[in-house]
Amino acid sequence: MTALFTLDHVDYAPGGKAILRDLTLTVPEHAAITIVGPSGAGKSTLLRLLATLLTPSHGTILYRGQPQTTWPHPQYRQQVSYCFQQPTLFGETVQDNLSFPFAIRGQAFDAVKAEAALAAVDLPESMLKTAITELSGGEKQRVALIRNLLFPPQVLLLDEVTTGLDAVTKATVRRLIDQWHADGVALLSVTHDETEIAAATTRWTLRAGRLEGQDD
C-alpha cells in the first residue's frame, strides 16, 4: 500500500529537551490510526509535526514520497488538515469561519454548502449569522471541524477533538468523522477517551517520545 507519510529517525528536542525520539514509521493511504499513551508522551507533538506546525530537530518526514519542505504551504495545508483540541474561531460570525475555506481557494462563498455542513453536525442553518461569542464549547468544536471538512482533505489530524463534549455531541462528531473516513479521508487521532480507544482498529502507543507498539 502506498505510504502517505514516512518518518525516518525523527527527533523533536526544542532547547535540547527530547519530546520525540528516533521515530521511524509509515502511515499508509486511507489509514485510521488512534494514537494513545500517557500525557507528555509526544502524541500531540507528532500530529503537529505532520501538520508542519513544528519542524523536526533531526530526521525527515515525507508526504506522498516528497519531503514536507518541498510542498507549497497552501497546497499542503489543503491536503493535511489539523483540528485542535481547543477550537480556534476567528472573525465575528460562524459565516466568517465557514467562508474562509472558499476564500483561500479563490471561490465565492457557497451558503447552501455551508448550511448542509451545519446540518450534518446537527446545527441549524440559521447559525451562519450567529456571533461566535454566543456559541457553546460543543458548537465551537463542530464549527471548527466542518470548516476543515467543507473541502475534504486527504488527511485529518485530530487532537482530542471530542474532549469535554457531551455524549450526544461526541456521537455526532464521531459519526461525521467516520463518514469522511469511509469517503477516503485518512485519520490520525489522539485521544484519551476509553470508548474511542476500544473502538479503534489500529492503535499506536507512544511513551516517553518513542513508539512502543502498533496494534492492528
C-alpha positions as CSV (number, residue, x, y, z in Angstrom):
1,M,0.0,0.0,0.0
2,T,1.2,3.5,-0.9
3,A,2.8,5.5,2.0
4,L,1.0,8.6,3.0
5,F,3.7,9.7,5.5
6,T,7.1,8.3,6.1
7,L,9.1,9.3,9.1
8,D,12.8,8.4,9.1
9,H,14.6,8.7,12.5
10,V,12.7,11.8,13.5
11,D,13.5,13.6,16.8
12,Y,11.9,16.7,18.2
13,A,14.0,18.3,21.0
14,P,13.4,22.0,21.4
15,G,16.1,23.6,23.5
16,G,17.7,20.1,24.0
17,K,14.6,18.7,25.7
18,A,13.7,15.5,24.0
19,I,10.0,15.1,23.3
20,L,10.1,12.7,20.4
21,R,13.0,10.2,19.9
22,D,14.1,8.4,16.8
23,L,10.6,7.8,15.3
24,T,10.7,5.7,12.2
25,L,7.3,4.8,10.9
26,T,5.0,4.7,7.9
27,V,1.4,5.8,7.6
28,P,-0.4,4.1,4.7
29,E,-3.1,5.6,2.5
30,H,-6.6,5.7,3.9
31,A,-5.3,4.8,7.4
32,A,-7.4,5.2,10.5
33,I,-4.9,5.3,13.4
34,T,-5.6,6.1,17.0
35,I,-2.5,7.3,18.9
36,V,-2.6,6.5,22.7
37,G,-0.2,6.9,25.6
38,P,0.2,8.9,28.8
39,S,0.2,12.7,29.0
40,G,3.6,14.1,27.8
41,A,4.3,11.1,25.6
42,G,4.6,13.3,22.5
43,K,1.2,12.4,20.8
44,S,0.1,16.0,20.0
45,T,3.7,16.8,19.0
46,L,3.6,14.1,16.4
47,L,0.4,15.4,14.9
48,R,1.9,19.0,14.9
49,L,5.0,17.7,13.0
50,L,2.8,16.0,10.4
51,A,0.8,19.2,10.1
52,T,4.0,21.3,9.6
53,L,3.2,23.3,12.7
54,L,6.5,22.1,14.1
55,T,9.8,21.2,12.4
56,P,11.8,18.1,13.3
57,S,15.1,18.6,15.2
58,H,16.5,15.7,13.3
59,G,15.3,13.2,10.6
60,T,13.0,13.6,7.7
61,I,9.2,13.5,7.1
62,L,8.0,12.6,3.6
63,Y,4.4,13.2,2.5
64,R,3.5,11.1,-0.5
65,G,7.2,10.4,-1.1
66,Q,8.3,14.0,-1.1
67,P,9.9,15.9,1.8
68,Q,7.4,18.1,3.6
69,T,9.6,21.2,2.9
70,T,9.2,20.8,-0.9
71,W,5.4,21.1,-0.8
72,P,3.9,24.6,-1.3
73,H,2.4,25.6,2.0
74,P,-1.1,26.3,0.9
75,Q,-1.3,23.1,-1.1
76,Y,0.0,21.0,1.9
77,R,-2.4,22.6,4.3
78,Q,-5.4,21.9,2.0
79,Q,-4.4,18.2,1.9
80,V,-3.3,17.8,5.5
81,S,-5.8,19.4,8.0
82,Y,-5.2,19.7,11.7
83,C,-8.0,20.0,14.3
84,F,-7.0,21.4,17.7
85,Q,-8.3,20.2,21.0
86,Q,-9.4,23.8,21.8
87,P,-11.2,25.1,18.7
88,T,-9.9,28.4,17.3
89,L,-12.6,30.5,15.6
90,F,-12.0,33.9,14.1
91,G,-13.9,36.9,12.8
92,E,-17.3,37.7,14.3
93,T,-19.7,35.1,13.0
94,V,-20.0,31.4,12.1
95,Q,-20.1,32.5,8.4
96,D,-16.8,34.3,8.8
97,N,-15.3,31.0,9.6
98,L,-17.1,28.9,7.0
99,S,-16.3,31.4,4.2
100,F,-12.6,31.1,4.9
101,P,-12.1,27.7,3.0
102,F,-13.7,29.2,-0.1
103,A,-11.7,32.4,0.1
104,I,-8.3,30.7,0.2
105,R,-9.3,28.8,-2.9
106,G,-10.5,31.9,-4.7
107,Q,-14.1,30.8,-4.7
108,A,-17.3,32.6,-3.8
109,F,-18.9,31.6,-0.6
110,D,-21.5,28.8,-1.1
111,A,-24.1,29.3,1.6
112,V,-26.0,26.1,0.5
113,K,-22.9,24.0,1.0
114,A,-22.2,25.7,4.4
115,E,-25.7,25.2,5.6
116,A,-25.6,21.5,4.6
117,A,-22.4,21.1,6.6
118,L,-24.0,22.7,9.6
119,A,-26.9,20.3,9.3
120,A,-24.5,17.3,9.1
121,V,-23.4,18.1,12.7
122,D,-26.9,18.9,13.9
123,L,-26.6,22.7,13.9
124,P,-29.3,24.9,12.4
125,E,-28.8,26.7,9.0
126,S,-29.6,30.0,10.8
127,M,-26.4,29.6,12.8
128,L,-24.4,31.1,9.9
129,K,-25.2,34.6,11.2
130,T,-24.6,33.7,14.8
131,A,-21.8,35.5,16.7
132,I,-19.0,33.2,17.7
133,T,-19.2,34.7,21.2
134,E,-22.7,33.1,21.6
135,L,-21.6,29.6,20.8
136,S,-21.2,26.8,23.4
137,G,-18.0,24.8,23.5
138,G,-19.5,21.9,21.6
139,E,-20.9,24.2,19.0
140,K,-17.5,25.8,18.5
141,Q,-15.9,22.4,18.1
142,R,-18.4,21.4,15.5
143,V,-18.0,24.6,13.5
144,A,-14.2,24.3,13.6
145,L,-14.5,20.7,12.4
146,I,-16.8,21.4,9.4
147,R,-14.6,24.4,8.5
148,N,-11.8,21.8,7.9
149,L,-14.2,19.5,6.0
150,L,-16.0,21.8,3.6
151,F,-13.4,20.8,1.2
152,P,-12.3,17.3,2.3
153,P,-8.6,17.0,2.9
154,Q,-6.5,13.9,2.2
155,V,-5.6,13.6,5.9
156,L,-7.4,14.7,9.0
157,L,-5.3,15.1,12.2
158,L,-7.5,15.0,15.2
159,D,-6.0,16.2,18.5
160,E,-8.5,15.1,21.2
161,V,-11.4,16.9,19.4
162,T,-14.1,15.2,21.5
163,T,-12.6,16.1,24.9
164,G,-15.2,17.9,27.0
165,L,-18.1,17.3,24.7
166,D,-21.4,15.8,26.0
167,A,-22.3,12.3,24.8
168,V,-24.7,13.4,22.2
169,T,-22.3,15.9,20.6
170,K,-19.5,13.4,20.8
171,A,-21.6,10.9,18.9
172,T,-22.4,13.5,16.2
173,V,-18.8,14.4,15.7
174,R,-17.7,10.7,15.6
175,R,-20.4,10.0,13.0
176,L,-19.2,12.8,10.8
177,I,-15.5,11.7,11.1
178,D,-16.4,8.1,10.4
179,Q,-18.3,9.2,7.3
180,W,-15.3,11.2,5.9
181,H,-13.1,8.2,6.5
182,A,-15.5,5.9,4.6
183,D,-15.2,8.5,1.8
184,G,-11.4,8.1,1.7
185,V,-10.0,10.6,4.2
186,A,-7.1,9.2,6.3
187,L,-7.4,9.8,10.0
188,L,-4.8,10.1,12.7
189,S,-6.4,10.7,16.1
190,V,-5.0,11.4,19.5
191,T,-7.5,10.5,22.3
192,H,-7.8,9.5,26.0
193,D,-11.4,8.5,25.5
194,E,-11.7,4.9,26.5
195,T,-14.7,4.2,24.2
196,E,-12.8,5.6,21.2
197,I,-9.7,3.6,22.1
198,A,-11.7,0.4,22.4
199,A,-13.3,1.0,19.0
200,A,-10.0,1.7,17.3
201,T,-9.0,-0.7,14.6
202,T,-5.3,0.4,14.6
203,R,-3.6,1.7,17.8
204,W,-0.1,3.2,18.1
205,T,1.3,3.6,21.6
206,L,3.7,6.4,22.4
207,R,5.6,6.5,25.6
208,A,8.4,9.0,26.5
209,G,8.6,10.1,22.9
210,R,9.1,6.6,21.5
211,L,6.7,4.3,19.5
212,E,6.2,1.4,21.8
213,G,3.7,-0.6,19.9
214,Q,1.4,-0.9,16.9
215,D,-1.8,-2.9,17.3
216,D,-3.9,-3.7,14.3
